[in-house]
Amino acid sequence: MGASAAPQSGQVQDEARQAGRNAASFPQADEDYFKEMDRGIALSPEEVRGRNMWLVWSGGNDRFWDRMTKDTFGAFDIIKSISSWPGQGHSRDDRWRYLGVINEPCFEKATAPDPQRFGLWLDQRTVGDKCPKDPFENEDKYPGVKTGARGTTFSDGKTLPVGSFYGYATGIVGLRLFPNPDFDEKAEKAWDARRYYEDPSYYNNPNLVRPYRVGMTCAFCHIGPSPIHPSADPEHPQWADLSGTVGAQYMWVDRLFIHNAAKPEGQQNFMYQLTHTWRPGTMDTSLVSTDNINNPRTMNALYDLHARLGMALKIGKEKLAGGELDNKQLNDFVSDGPLTKFFNAPNTVWTPRVLKDGADSVGVLGALNRVYLNIGLFSEEWLLHFNPVFGGKPISPIQIAVARKNSTYWQVTEAGTVNMALYLIAASQPDHLTDAPGGKQYLTDASATDGAALLQRGKNVFADTCARCHSSKGPPVPASLNLHDCNGPTYMACFKRYWKWTQTDEYKTQMRKVVNAPDFLDGNYLSSDARIPVTLLRTNICSPLATNAIRGNIWDNFSSESYKTLPSVGSVTLNDPFSGNPWQYHMPAGGRGYTRVPSLISIWSTAPFLLNNSVGLEKFDSDPSVASRMKVFNASIEQMLWPEKRQHDAVLGDQVPGLIDRTTVRSQITIPKGYLPASLQSTLQRIDPKLFDQKTGDLALGPVPAQVPINLLANIRPLPESSDPLVVGQHIGQLTNMAFKLGKSLLTMPDNATDEELLKKYAGLEKPMLALSKCPDFIVNRGHYFGTAEFNDQNGLTVDERSFGKEPVLSDDDKRALIAFLKTF
């Protein structure tokens, strides 16, 4: 193969393999450095190693996050995001408020460029009696991968170290700093830290090599303030104030991914407008291996994994085939005991589901291992299967067999996640409001006659209305329902039989007995972990429409054959984003159309609600105190039970059943001139100089006026979902025609056109744009109307939506009793 040949899938190796490192040379860290976290629980040596992996193992993905700067045309620059350079508008001192990420204890804000870090404004570590050295930085015990320029002493006497394979602490939990192997003598001579922060013509050069790369660990998206041990100062927490499993409930991913989001020029980038629809605590996990569906989902709080695994044994039976069988199972690591029950050779697994659409269905270890690929492990191979961020290239599956053969980092990860699972089982215990400081004042006094009656009423309401989905305990299921073998082509028929049974007096009477048992909450996952059809939920369909795990897509090896053969849920009712008029959309089969049930454990601490955090206070509250959590919970649960209180669209109001995410200011797709070849710049300048920003010279595609429904553009399908030549030709024709009409409309608008005038141009192209949409649902906070009159208002709904019948409507007193009971979870 010639030196200039493009890398080929299956033929590339990761940096560790290229450097001659094997899996045995990456021992799991055994120091119990984080022992004050997670309520100070005592962990076994295996669980300690699992927690360390959760918090500090990034598996070589620093290579990927470095590349992401180029793939986003400079919009994402994680080194800037973690810096305290005075000119960027935020620093370590207000990092929690601005970014919602966790400042690591024992660090201080940078007050000057650090000569030891090539002039970067990175957090400074303090060492003392209460702040021991970071043991994971020990490069003798955990030697880093010596590749490229690592270990080089430059002509000016400066050195780029090799470091540890866990990297250096950055001052943010979940992000680790690694010397950049591409930072050679030439790059070091060209490096200017001041210009990196201040000069767009310098830092927007795609050939710029930064001295460090940043690796991301699982903890970055899953660590958060402990609900029952909140920090007095969330900007400066102690380890005892943190939980590794509650989820990054406060993270502003839009501000993290757009380094200048605090400035007008950042907010005028359409990429910011897109990511700004990701409410704090949510992100679109298919952003990189994009399915061209804007799909923000909450970063999971992981509670009671032990009970969750128990539910998997009841209804989580799935069949595996092909590359799915290459997933590691718990049986590969344990030979006896309860953990051996989750796989039967050759192809049957009992599995919980972590992803919101229930797609990761190959076993708990497969779910954990897949996440590492999705945050950049073995990016040498992964990025060959799709075009990052923007799409437009046919996606193919990344194969576990290839990763196992060519990636040392993958081998290390596969060997280690069993300990990580053990840690999660041990650490994911419920956070009860009664254990939180001042929490008892928010609870109903069960010792008082009125309080006991209120809670009793709440339990009965929960049994009648909620428990069929939100409990892992229940009455014996009639054998005729055969829930053990539901997953697969007959799932909808099976689920509807179950749903009909839960509407009977027989079921409700038995369920009340279960809920009123004194041990009901003990070991209860408070979820069935079942896949619920969106025709029943009536929530936004973009998450259930995700395509990453369907057959032949990027995560093909990480979803089961049972998932891939799920039937269509039928048709749903959507609303036109310009007129508000309802219309019907048919959901595809093959895995899509479902949402797995979230747990209600510690629900008092996890608001806002719905899978995109869209039901809650209009203004986000970043205070993690108990009082603030209760304020957000009360507002959110009231909107769930009184849907008329939810936020409505600013343009269409009550013409649509909720809120449409729209652009907040006029924006454009910005590509800095440094990322454009000179020949392309000159060609585009000749075609139309107005394509370029007159001040910066950057290519500015647009404009996109304020108030445009963001998903009208974000969800356009660049490629057909069929290989049929007729369908392909038709799709190309539709896409070309729409792009031509939109371009012509915008280019003929006067320079002083108002947003209202521009919006009319977009409205005029609504039909061709909707025809190309991968998800034409724009209402983000609709659905889950159980127990409300809204559920029974079925005029205009599809036959499939009406097929679940009607439900008893709760009175206001019923709802308030239910809320009182929910607070005890």
N, C-alpha and C positions, 0 to 999 in steps of 0.2 A: 504494500500500500504506500502510495506516495506521501511525502511529508505534508503536502497541501490538501490531502483528501479530507473531506468532512468526517467528523466522528460518526460511527455507525452504532446503532443500538445493539447491545449485546457484546460489543467489542471494546468498550471503554472501562477503565478501572478508576477507583477513587484515589485520592491523594495518598491515603495510607497504604493501599496496596501497591501503588507505584513506587512508594518509598521503601518497600520491602517489609512493611510491618504486618504481623499476623494478629489474630484476635487475642491470643494469650498475652501479648505485650500491652494490653489495655486493661489492667486489673480494675475492678470496681473499688471505689474509694470506701474505706471502712471507718473513717473518723466520724464520731457522733457530734459533728460540729453544730448541727441545727437542733440540738436536743431540747431547747426551750420552746421551740415551735409546737404547734398541734397540741396545745394544752399540756405540754411537757410529758406526753405519754411515753412510757418505757417501750422501747422497740428491741426486737431480737437483732442479732448481727445481720441477718439477711434483710430485715426490714430497714435497718440503717443504711445498708448499701442501696436498697431500693429508693429510699428518700434522697440520698445523695445523687443517684442517677436522675431522679425527677428534677432536682434543683440545679445541677451543674453539668450534666452530660448533654452536649449539643451535637455530637456525632459528625463533626466535620462540616456542619452546615454554615459555618462562617463563610465558606466559599460562595454559597448560594446568596446569602444576604448582601455580600459585596456586589455580586452581579446585579442584584435587583435595582441598584441605582441606575445602571445603564438601561435596564428593561422598562423603567418608568421615566426615562428621559430626564433623570436628575431629581424628580419630585420626591422620591424616597431616598433619604440619606441618613442612615441610622446613627452614624458617628455624630452628625450634627444634632440629632434628636437627643442624644445622651450627654451632650456638652453643656457647659454653663457659660459659653461665650456671651458677653453682655449685650451684643447687638441683636440677638435673636428673639428677645422678648420673654424668655422663660429660662429657668435654671433649676438647680437642685432644690433651692429654697421653696419653690412653688411647683415642683414637679408633680406632686400628687394632685394638686388642684388642676393643673394644666393637662397632664398626660394620663393621670390616674394609674401610674405604675408605682411599684413599691421601691422606695429608697432603701438600700441595704444599710443596716446598722454599721457603725464604725467607719463611716466616711464623712468627709466634709466637702463643701462646695469649692470648686476651683476658683481662685481669685486672680490667677495669672496663667499664661501659657506654661505648660509643663515641659521642661527641656528633656526629661526622661521619657516623654511620650511625643517627641518630635513636635513640640509646640502646641499640642491639642489641649483644650480646656476640659479635661476629664476629672471626675471626682478624685479626691485625695484620701487615701486610707490613713486612719489613725490606729496606732498599735499601743496597747497598754494592758493593764490587768484585766479590764473588762472587754478588751478588744484584741484577742490573740490573732496571730497571723492566719491567713486563709490557708488551710492545709492542702487545698486542691491546686494551689499554685506551685507546689513542690515538684519541680521538674526532674529531680533525681528519682523520686518515687513514681511519678506519673509523667514520664518523658514525652514531650510533644513530638509531632511528626516533623522530622527534619527534611524539608523540601524547599526547592527554590532558593530564595535569598535568606531564609531563616538561618541564624547562626553566623551571619556575615558581619565583619567589621569594615565600615566604609573608610574611604580615604581621609575623611575629616575626623576619624577617631570614634564616631558614633557606631553603636552596635544594634543590629536587629536580632533579638534573642530567638531561641527556638521555643522556649517556654514549656508549659505543661500541656498535656492533651485536654485538660479541663479549662485551659485559658486562665486569664487574670480576671478577677472581679472588676466589674465596671462601676459599681456603686448603685446598680439597679438589679434587683433580684431577678434572675432568669436570663440575663444577658452577660456574656463572657467575652473578653477581649483577647484576640489572637494576633500575633505578628503576621503581616501579610507577606506570603512567600514571593509575591510579584514585586515587592518593594526592593528592587536591586539598586546598584550604584547609580544608574541613570535616573531612576525614579526618585532616589534620595536627593540628587542634585537639583531636580526639577521641583522638589517639594517646597511649598511656601505656606506655612500654617495660617499666616495672616490673610493671604489672598484666598485660601480655602474657605475661610469664614466670610470674607467681605466682597470678593470680586467674582461676579457671575461669569465673566468671560474666562475665568480660571477654573472654577469648580464645576462649570457645565461642560468641560472638556471630557468626552467619553474615554479618552486615553489617560486621564489622571489616575495615578495609582496612590491610594491612601496607605499610610504606614501600618494600619491595623485593619482587621476584619472583625466583625461582631458575630458571635454565635448565639443562638437562641435555644433555650431549654424548655421543657414542658411547663415548668413552674411559671414562666413569664405570663402565660395565659390562664394559670390556675391558682396562683397564690393570691391571697388577699387579706384584708384586715379580719381578724377573728371577730365574729359577731358577739361572742360572749366575753372577749377580753380585748375591747377596742383600745387603740392607742389614744392617749390624751392629746397627742400631736401627730396626726397622720402623715405629715411631711417628714417626721423623724421617729419612726416606729422602732421598737425593740423586737427581738426575735419572738419573745413571749406574746407579742401582740398579733402574730401572724398565723395564718392557717394555710397549709399547702394544698387544700382541696376545695376551698369555697368558690374558686373561680375569680377571674379578674373583672369583677362586677362594675368597676369604676373606670376602666381603661377607655380613653378617647383614641380609637384607632385612626380616625381621620387626621388628628394632630400628629400622631406618631408617623404615619405614612407620608404625610406632606410636610416636609421639614419647615416650610415657611407659612404654615397654616395660620399663624398669628397675624400675618400681614395681608393687606388687600390683594397683592399680586398672587399670593398663594390661594386665597379664596376665589379668585377669578379663574383658577385652573379647574376645568370640568372634572378632573380626577378628584379634586377636593370635594366638589359638589356631590360626586358619586359616593365617596367614602363618608361624607357627612350624613348620609342616610343611615349609617351604622351608628345607632345610638350608643352611648357609653355602656360598656360591658358586652358589646356585640361585635362580630366581624364576619365577613364572608370568607369562609375557609376554602372556598374554591376560587379565590382571587387570582392565584398564580396559575394553577392548571384550570384556567377559566372555562366555565360552561356557558359564558355569556348570559348569565342570569344574575342580576343583583340580588343577593340572598344573604343578608346579615342575620346571624343567629347568635344567641347568648353563648358566652364562654361557660361551659358547664360547671356547676357546683357538683362535686362528687360526694354523695352522701350514702353511707351504709352499703358499700359494695358487697358485703357479705349477704345481706338480705336480697340485694339485686341479683346475685348469682343464684340464690334460692328460687327466685321467680323464673329465672332462665330454665331451671329444671322442670318447671310446670308448663310453660308455653313457648320456650325458646328453641325448640327442636328445628334444626335446619339441615338440609342436604348440601354437600359440597361436591364439586366436580372440577376437572381440569386443574388449572393453576391455583384454584382455591384450596386444593388439598396440600399445597406446599406451605400453608401457614403452620407455625408452631402451635402446639396445644399444651395445656398444662400437664398432660400425661407424659410429655417428652421430658419433664423435669421432676415429677413426683411419681412414685410407684405404688403408693397406697394412700388411704385416707380419702376425705370428702372431695378433694380437688381432682380425683381421677374420674369423677362421674360425668364430666362435661364433654367427653368425646368417646365415641365407639367406632373403632375401625370397621370398614375402611372409610366411611364418608359421612358420618352423622355427628353433629355438634349441637350442644345446648348452650346458647349464647345470649348474654345481655346485648342490648343495642345502645350505642353511645351517640352516634350521629342523630340529629333531629328527625331525619327521614327513615331511621331504622335500617340504613343501608349496610353499615359495617356489621356483618352477620356471620363471621367465620370463627368466632371464639374471642375471648377476652384478650389473649396475647396478640392475635392478629390486629385487633382494634388499636392496641397500644403501639405496635410496631409501625402500622400505617401512618400514624401521626408523625413519626420521625421523618418519613419520606416527604410528608406534606409540608414540613417546615425546613426541608432542604437537604436532608441526608442523601448522599449519593446523587447529588445534583448533576454530576457528569452524565449520568444515564437518564435521570428523570426528565431533564429539560429537553431531551431529544424526542420526547413523545408529544410535545405540544408547543405552541407559541406562547410564552409567558404573558400574563396579564391581558393582552389584547385578543388572543385567539386568532382565528383565520387559517389555522392549519389543522388538518384531520388529526384527531387524538387517537393514540394507540395505548394499550395497557402496558404499564411497567410490570415486569414479571419478577416474582419473588425468587425464582430459580436463578435469574440473571444477577439479582442483587446478592444472593448468597455466594455466587461464583466470583463476582468481580469487586465486591465491596467489603473491605475489612470492617469498616464502620457499621455496616448492616449486620455482620456476624456478631460483633460485640453487642449491638443493640438486642438482637434476638436472644443472646445468651443472658442478658441482664434484665429483661422486662418481667420475668417471673418474680424477681425480688421486688421490682417496682409494684407489681400487682399485690404482693404481700404487704407492702407499705400502705397501699391505698385501702386495702381491707382493714388494716389496723387503725389508720388515721381518719377514715371517713365517717366518724361518729356524728350523730345529730347535735346541733347547737340549739339547746332549748332556751326559750325566752326566760324561763324561771331561773336559769343559771347566769343570765346576763346582768350586769350592774343596773339596778333600778328596774329590771324587767318585770318584777312581780306587780308593779303598779299598773301595768297594761293588761294584766290577766284578770279574768273573772274569779271572784272568791268562791271556790267550790264548797267551802264550809258553811256559807250562808244559804238560807233556804231559797232565796230568789236566784242566787248564783248557780246553785246546783240544778235548779229547774231550767235555767237558761242553757247550761251546758248539756243537760239531758236532751233538750229540744235540738240543740245544734248537732249532737251525735245522731239523732234520728234523721235529721235533714241530710247529713253527710251520708248515712247509710242508704237512704232512698235515692239520692241524686248524684253523689260523687264517687262512692266507693267502688262502683263497678269498673272504673278506670283508675282511681287513685288509692288503691289498696292492694297489697300483695297477700292479704288475708281475706278470705271469703268463705261462703258456704260451699259444701261439696258440689262440684259441677256435674250435672247429669251426664251419664256416659254417652247418651245419644248426641251430645254436642261435640264430642271427640276433639277437644281443644288441643290435644297433644300433637295432632297431625294436620293442623290448619294451614301452616305456612306453605305457600305454593299456589298453584293455579286455582284452587277452590277457596281461597282465603275469604273473599267477599261473602260467599254464601255461608261459610262457617261463622264469620263475624256477625252477620245479620241474625243468625240463629241465637248466638250468645246475647246480642243486644235485646232481642225480643224477650228472652228469658229474664233479663234484668229489669224489664218493665212489668213483670208479674208481681202480684201480692205475695206469692210464695217466696220469691227471691228476696223481696224487701223485708219480709218478716224474719227470714233467716239472717239477712245481712245486719239487721238491727241488733240481733243477739251477738253477732261477731263484734260489732263496733262498741257495744256496751260492755264487753268483757274488760276486766281491769287491766289486762295485758295487751290490749289491742294495739297500742303504739309500740310495744316492745318488739324489736326485730321486724318492724313493718316498713317496707320500702316506700310505702304510700304511693305506689304506682304499680300498674300491671305490666309496665314495660311493653305493652302491646302496640301494634301498628293500628292507628285509627284512621279510617278513610276521611279525606278532606271534605267529602260530600256530607259527612255528619258534622264535622267541626265548623265548616264554613269560614275557616281562617284563610289568610292570604296563601295562594297556591304556589308561590315561587320556591319555597323550601321543598315541598313535595315534588316539584318538577325537576329538581336537580338531576343532572345526567352523569355526574362523575363516576358513579358506581354501577351504571347499567352495563349490559353485555358489550364488550369490546371497547369500553372507555378506560380512562386512566386507572381507576380502582377496581377493574374487573376481577383481579385476584383476591380482593378483600371484601367482596360481597358474595353471598351464597347463591347456589342454584335456585334455592327456594325464593330468595328475593327477586332474582332475575325472571322468575316465572309468575310473579304476582299479577293478578288480573287488573284491568282498568276499574277505577272506582265509579266511572260513569261521567256525567256532565255536571258542570258547576255554573253558577250564576255570577257573572262579572259585571262591571260598570264601565261605560265609556268615560275616559278621563277628561273629555272636553264637554260633552253634553250631560253626562251622568246616567244616560239611558242604560238599562240592563240588557245583557245579551248572554248567550250560552256558549260554553267552551267545553269540548270533550277532552278528558284527561287520558293520556296514553297508558298503555299497560307496560309490563316489563320491569316493575319495581317502583315506579313513580306513583304518587297520589296519596301517600300516607305520612302520618306524623306519629312518632312514638311518644308515649305518655310521660311527661316529666314528673319527677317526684315532688311531693309536697312537704318533704322533710325540711324543717326550719323555714317554712314559707314566710314567716314573719320577717326574715332577714334577706330574702332574695328578690323582692320587688325592684323594679317594675316587672310586669307580666307579659305573657305571650312570648313566643320563641324569638321575637325581635325586640323585646323590651319596649313595645309601643303603647302599652297600657299602664299609665301612671301619671305622675306630675308632668306638666308641660315643660317646666324648667327643671333641669337635672340638679339633684342635690348630691354633692360630692362628700358630704359629711358621713363617715361610717359609724357614728355614735348610735347607741340604742335608740335615743329619742328621734334621731333623723330617720333611722330605718323604720321605725313605727309610723312616722309621718308618711313616708313613701308607701309603706304597706297599706295603711288605711285608705289612702287615695287610690291606690291600684286595685285593691280588692273591691272597693265600692264601684269602680268602673267595670270590673268583671261582672259583678252581680246586678248593677244598674247600667247597662250598656249605653243608655241615653246620656250618661255623664262623660262618655269618652270624647276625646278631641275630634272635631270635624274639620273638613277641608276648608281652607281659607277662601277658595274660589267658588266651589260648588255648594258648600254648606250642606244642608240636609238633603240635597239631591242624591248624595251618595252615602253609604253606611259607614263613614269614617273619614280617615285622613289620607291624603295623597302626598307623598314626599315630592317636593318641587324644588327647583333651583332657587337659591336665596338671593343671588345677585347675577348680573350678566356675566357670562363666563365663556371660555373657549378651550379647546384642546390645545395645550401649549407644548411645543417641541422646541427647546432652546436651539439656537442656530449652531451651537457646537456639535449637536447630534445629527446635523444634516450634512450630507456630502456637498461640497462646493458646487458640483455640477447640478445637483438637484435644486440647490438654492437659486442659482442663476436661471434655471428653467422656470421655476415657479415665479420668480420675480418678473420674467417676461410675460408669463400668462396673466398674472394679476398682482401688482405690488401690494394691494390691500390684504393679501394673505398674510402679510408680515406686520408685526408690531413696529410702529415707526420709531419708538424709543429704544427698544432692545434688539431689534432685528430678528426676534424669535418668530417662528411660524405659529400663527394663531388661527386655528380652524374653528370657524363659527361665524357670527356669534350665536350663543345659546342664551336667549333672554331669561330674565327672572320669571319664575312661576311656570316654567316648562316642567311637566311630569318627568322626573329624572329617568324612570324606567322605560320611557318611550325611546330613549337613545341607548340606555345601558343594556337593554335586553334584546337588541337587534341580533338576529341569527346570521352570522357571516357565512356559514356553510349549511348546506341541506342535511337533513337527518336521514338521507337515503342515498344509496349508490345507483339507483335507477337513473339511467341517462336522461330520461324524460323529465324526472323530478329535478335533477341537477340543473338541466338547462332552464327549466321554468324558474328555479330559485335564482340563478344568476341573472336572468332577465329581470325579475322583480327587484333584486338588490340594485342592479345597475340603474334601472329606471327611477327608483326612489332616490338614490344618491344624486343622479343627474338633476332631478326636479328640485331637490333640496338645495344643492349647490347653486343652481341657476337662480332660485328664489332669493337666496342670501346675497349672492353677488350683485343682483340688480337692486338691492335695497339701498337707499341713500345712507350716507355716513351718519346722519343725525336721526336715523330711524329710532322710534321709541320701542320699549319692550313690548308694549301692547301691539304695535304694528308687526313686530317680529313674531310674536306669539300667534298671530293670525296665520302667518306663513306655515308654522308648524302644525296648526290645527288643520290647515288645508291638505296636509300630507298624512293626516292621522291614519286613514284606512290602509295605505300601502305600508306604513310603518308597523301597524298592528298585525298586518298579514305576515310580517317578517319577525314578529316578536316571539322569543322563546318562553316568555311569561307575560301575558297581557293583563295581569292583575295589578292594580295600582293602589288598592285600599290596604293599608298596612296594619291597621288595628281592629279589623273586623273579626267576628266569629267567637266561638266558644260561648254560646248563649244559653247553656244549660241552666235550667231553673228560672229562666226569665221569659217574659211574654214574647220577646223577640224570637225565641226559638220556634214558637208556634205561629208566628206571622209568616206563613209559607206561600203567600200570593206571589206569583212570578218565579218561584223556585223551580228547579228541574225535577223531573220524576225521580231521579236518583237522590236528590236532596230531601225530597218529601218521603222517601221510602222508609225512613227510620221512625215515622209516626210523630206524634206530638207528646209533650211531656208535661207533668204537673208544674204549675207556675208557683214559685215560692212567694209568700207574703213578705213584706218588709221585715216583720218580726222574725220570720224564718231565716231570712238572710243575715240578720244581726246575730241571731243565735249561732248560725253556722260560722260567722266570723269569729265569735268568741271561742268556738271549739278549735278552729284552724290555728289560733294563736298558741295553742298548747302543743303543736306539732314540733 
